[in-house]
Amino acid sequence: MARVTILYFAALRDASGVACEVVDSSAPDLRALYNELQARHALPFPARQLRVAVDGDFAAWDEAPRDGTEVAFIPPVSGG
């Protein structure tokens, strides 16, 4: 089990109602972790539309969550 700090940005922050939270998860990878959080908060985007970062660096979805890390889910950005 890993205890990680989750950061939410933009529409994900709006949907979850929080900018960050600490969660305990036994998810085998970051995609499964996102799926757990998506179910909990009804997050609007599938993982394939997001970027994920661990401790400030972009990460692969198949990486395992590590205890004590900070995971950020970054939604698509629109603009002109």
Sequence and secondary structure as in RCSB ss.txt:
>XXXX:A:sequence
MARVTILYFAALRDASGVACEVVDSSAPDLRALYNELQARHALPFPARQLRVAVDGDFAAWDEAPRDGTEVAFIP
PVSGG
>XXXX:A:secstr
 EEEEEEE HHHHHHHS SEEEEEE  SSHHHHHHHHHHHHT SS GGG EEEETTEE  TTS   TT EEEEE 
     
